[in-house]
Amino acid sequence: MTPFVQAEQAVLGAVFLAPGQLDQLSLWLRPEHFSRPVHTALYAAMLKLRSDDHPAAKAQGTGSPVPMSWMTDTVAEASKHTRGLTASYAHAMVAACPRPEHAVVYGRMVLEGAIHRSVAQHATRLHQAARADAIRGGAEETVHHTQVLSDVLADLARRWGSEPRPVAPPASVPRPPVHPQAVDEQLLADEEFLLGCLSARPQKLDKVVGWLHPGDFADAGHQQIYRSLGALHHRGEPIDQLTVLWETQRRGALADRTLDAERVLRICDPSAFAGSAEYVGEQVVRASLVRTATASARQVRALADDESLAPGKLISHALHALGPLEEVRRRWRIAAGTEPEPDSATGRPGADPPAARIEAARSRSRAHLSNAAPATASTAASRPTVLDRPHRRSPS
């Protein structure tokens, strides 16, 4: 028998001996927080009798006489919802209570066990929903269970008396092993198709850079190509097969064999692709949402299984684990058109990069003479002033 089950017996025994303690317990302890159905039924019966103004419900301490009807009526009410409950079991609850005046402490122990179980159950449901969505190509169930888990964490934090805020777990908290997720071949084909569309029509990058991030691509090579496209676009440089290959090389993707030149040239072939970058990009973000949900659910479940974590820390660490999932969900809503995209710092979407920024970026690609003469006051005055200007968000 675990300490949590013993705490359930102790708090029920304490309320049998001092029903008035329900005044405080009922504010935050609910019947569903008990792990055993018989305990759930007994506590629910106690709450019902209290709401019905049972004569014994006001007895505050063990020194106050408690009518025998309190126990018999509780057992009779609870027997309507569970089988095999007898008065002898209720007496066993009383015997299992070390100190009736510690009922609130026992109740917090019960709530602590309930928090761990509830977080584990909802994390498991999120994991199952994400795996099902990955098979059928959807995301609705994943989004639903993500919101349910977030709401559950907020409610549990309120009941425990802590603030629901995300906190990263320390290095001492073990992380769950990372299992590589199988990637559908159709998704990889969609990613290649999207990169081809963006290479052939670079202006489409203005439509997707606000909500499509490199990490949304399942393939590491595709991530590097999208980063290269975004970097070239950000600097206002031309985009074609050769410039993308050049940028991937500068980023080390060829040296570490994440990509090879033939693959980059094939994916960026402008004659092979024509389609809607926005639509395919939305599908890529949707798949990223499902993958992220699977990883987040696995991490939250590992936290919930660690009984050494106090409830407040468990809730904070679980909210932190859901952070990446919430971020991808927000971007998926923008991609799907159900949430407006934040205003870009550059003004209207699709605006061309500022001329000063383009010139500064291109100058970094030119050869510089080490023995160049220092600028004079007259030449410095003739140079255009390069102002620090905000720019659009881009993949990084």
Steps between C-alpha positions, in 0.01 A plus 500: 500500500642836395514808727240664276246219562573514873439875489162440335401265782630744762308800369177300478551372852564854623176625344307209653633614839464876436255576215545874545842476334316476169452878518867544411566184302208552264652826373770316300468122546258329260376138485684437172830567678474162675658210316272219623131496396386411850683803642356722228149379587548553876633854461227592251241367744647713779478811282141422406391447861671825596317688223175342624566645848555167673483552878854364548665721237591775749692286750846657503732280709541158648384638835162588354244221489432376147168320447536143380265595218787690337689180424198287417344765275834554324540128434140474380542793258834375370360148450274641228808560285735214590461135590618306803525795735425413863506676835807298597695668218400841634625398844827393337533855365468636851764258627735605216497866607804579720387848608153627399606863546749455214224453245610799289854362470365159400277672247799675343671163473193369316505803269871452432440144383206617290712766331761245394234259373299766319802650323617151397155404367454816293856481366430144388180611326689778322764252387234262367317782321821620336587153376149455363514837325837410349343193340189673364670825407309730734567714804158571654521236775854606583393863537200399714701288743773762517243752621352249744841429653574873530165559672555207736841634602353844568219351711736276696729795570206696637394215725855447623536871568783578258530724197485316165820625338750304289836425661776298335593187698853494643768279350453255787152407375545205260377558145310231312696320228456649154345251259530587131156537350417332173442755224245438229643493148221725379600763755860495376371538144286797611803662663704464180211637298474802730872575480483474122209744489684749720818468293312558176292786642702670776232765544289228666738509795331821611179300545647222715800624698276635775362159593718234333823432691793272409420267789163424341672289235538136597814449292825661620610570142173675425550713810838616371366583155216705651748682725709581195196626309403716795851640541528595132154656508579689819813648344320588179728283287393309187358152553563218256649151503859622518451767768312255722780245456751771586314593818462137614874458455569813705286356777695175509217279377717350226803449721307308765323299228153616602462581130687443177518729199295275274214487747494877547498562125225244447273641771553858382442425131254775397360301208373216717260681731190712469238525771375680809780550750254623763286186485793258511665708771189464714522121464864508609416705810209267579732199490748691719220564751424130527868405539554767764189382689636146508831616647337738750252236618781252557692755705198596711423132567858443618467794739168370637652157563767655721334485843785697656382815322282723715169594332596863448824403326326232296243749370763764422729253320205355306396848384857559386494174304183618324661831401639385162168335422305819574737695275451262205124497558490880479691500173276226356196714573663791318578272206141372494362854514320455833728745681636828362872528445673758724592823326847486354751754626569597139144614442288335236558130427693428184693827507839488331806499730633850572760612245756577772469148641539346152814700434647414840432130445646495151809687613581211729532278192743730321879484527647761732850644460700485820714798396209724409558865583322626808185696436535873502246736637380584150459136394329414827257781445419374154403155622133426556406470861403140588238512766414214731160408368267223612451217256259221440528174686675229305608139554815465704 
